[in-house]
Amino acid sequence: MTAEEDRSLRDEVVDLARALPGPLRRLTVRSGNRAVEVEWATDTLPAAAAPAPVPGGLQAVASPPTAVPDPPEEAPEVPEGTVAVRAPLVGTFYAAPSPGAEPFVRVGDEVETGQTLGIVEAMKLMNPIVADSAGVVAEIRVGDAESVEYDQVLLLLRPPGGPR
């Protein structure tokens, strides 16, 4: 295929993409034997909408709409009545001050404001995770030596005096 034929095919594909009645979802172009496959979102199209033919014989064909199932209802990240303690940075969470030592906290422990709940190691720096408020440890969501992301919920606290 010559450079002029390549340019012509490219121009035809651009014209075809512009003629689509919906947002472009997928475009495949082959130069040998001139194959073009185009897919666009049809869920926003009126039933009678169809792309205009493009000079040069290229034709787009709409893919059948796919049924998109409703996403399952997810449990809230932070259940009502609890307070999340989140990772302040990306790193490795440690539940104890050293290997083999007792963990800083366990589920059911009462904690005070400022108490260390764990450590996140990042770039060889140990960053203590401290309680911003008093409460009872309701759930620990990460394991010892597990990688954590910024803002990931590490554990949940229930305010003091609440249900356990």
KAZIZI-V44279 format. One record per pair of residues at least 6 apart in sequence whose ideal C-beta (glycine too) atoms are under 8 Angstrom apart, sorted by sequence separation. I is the first residue (numbers start at 1). GAP is how many residues later the second one is. If there is no record, write none. Layout:
# KAZIZI-V44279
I;GAP / I;GAP
This chain:
# KAZIZI-V44279
29;6 / 30;6 / 53;6 / 54;6 / 78;6 / 87;6 / 96;6 / 105;6 / 111;6 / 120;6 / 121;6 / 142;6 / 148;6 / 158;6 / 17;7 / 28;7 / 29;7 / 77;7 / 96;7 / 97;7 / 119;7 / 120;7 / 1;8 / 28;8 / 51;8 / 95;8 / 96;8 / 119;8 / 27;9 / 28;9 / 51;9 / 95;9 / 119;9 / 120;9 / 17;10 / 27;10 / 28;10 / 95;10 / 105;10 / 118;10 / 119;10 / 142;10 / 26;11 / 27;11 / 51;11 / 104;11 / 118;11 / 141;11 / 26;12 / 27;12 / 50;12 / 104;12 / 105;12 / 116;12 / 117;12 / 141;12 / 142;12 / 26;13 / 104;13 / 105;13 / 116;13 / 117;13 / 141;13 / 142;13 / 13;14 / 24;14 / 25;14 / 104;14 / 116;14 / 117;14 / 140;14 / 141;14 / 24;15 / 25;15 / 104;15 / 115;15 / 140;15 / 141;15 / 13;16 / 24;16 / 25;16 / 114;16 / 115;16 / 139;16 / 23;17 / 45;17 / 114;17 / 138;17 / 139;17 / 20;18 / 22;18 / 23;18 / 113;18 / 137;18 / 138;18 / 10;19 / 21;19 / 22;19 / 112;19 / 113;19 / 137;19 / 138;19 / 9;20 / 16;20 / 20;20 / 22;20 / 40;20 / 42;20 / 111;20 / 113;20 / 117;20 / 137;20 / 138;20 / 17;21 / 23;21 / 42;21 / 113;21 / 136;21 / 9;22 / 16;22 / 22;22 / 36;22 / 38;22 / 40;22 / 42;22 / 43;22 / 97;22 / 112;22 / 135;22 / 136;22 / 13;23 / 22;23 / 38;23 / 39;23 / 40;23 / 42;23 / 95;23 / 111;23 / 135;23 / 12;24 / 21;24 / 36;24 / 39;24 / 94;24 / 110;24 / 111;24 / 133;24 / 135;24 / 136;24 / 6;25 / 9;25 / 43;25 / 93;25 / 94;25 / 110;25 / 111;25 / 129;25 / 134;25 / 135;25 / 93;26 / 94;26 / 110;26 / 111;26 / 131;26 / 133;26 / 134;26 / 136;26 / 138;26 / 22;27 / 93;27 / 94;27 / 109;27 / 110;27 / 21;28 / 92;28 / 108;28 / 109;28 / 120;28 / 136;28 / 21;29 / 91;29 / 92;29 / 108;29 / 1;30 / 21;30 / 91;30 / 92;30 / 107;30 / 1;31 / 20;31 / 89;31 / 91;31 / 106;31 / 107;31 / 19;32 / 85;32 / 88;32 / 90;32 / 91;32 / 94;32 / 105;32 / 107;32 / 19;33 / 87;33 / 89;33 / 107;33 / 106;34 / 16;35 / 19;35 / 105;35 / 91;36 / 93;36 / 118;36 / 117;37 / 118;37 / 16;38 / 25;38 / 89;38 / 117;38 / 15;39 / 88;39 / 15;40 / 20;40 / 19;41 / 88;41 / 103;41 / 12;42 / 16;42 / 87;42 / 12;43 / 12;44 / 16;44 / 85;44 / 13;45 / 95;45 / 12;46 / 85;46 / 111;46 / 85;47 / 8;48 / 95;48 / 96;48 / 83;49 / 93;49 / 95;49 / 83;50 / 93;50 / 94;50 / 105;50 / 110;50 / 93;51 / 94;51 / 83;52 / 93;52 / 92;53 / 93;53 / 92;54 / 93;54 / 92;55 / 93;55 / 82;56 / 91;56 / 92;56 / 108;56 / 82;57 / 90;57 / 91;57 / 90;58 / 90;59 / 90;60 / 87;61 / 89;61 / 93;61 / 87;62 / 88;62 / 87;63 / 87;64 / 86;65 / 87;65 / 86;66 / 86;67 / 87;67 / 85;68 / 86;68 / 84;69 / 85;69 / 84;70 / 85;70 / 84;71 / 85;71 / 84;72 / 85;72 / 83;73 / 82;74 / 83;74 / 78;75 / 82;75 / 83;75 / 77;76 / 82;76 / 83;76 / 79;77 / 81;77 / 78;78 / 81;78 / 81;81 / 81;82
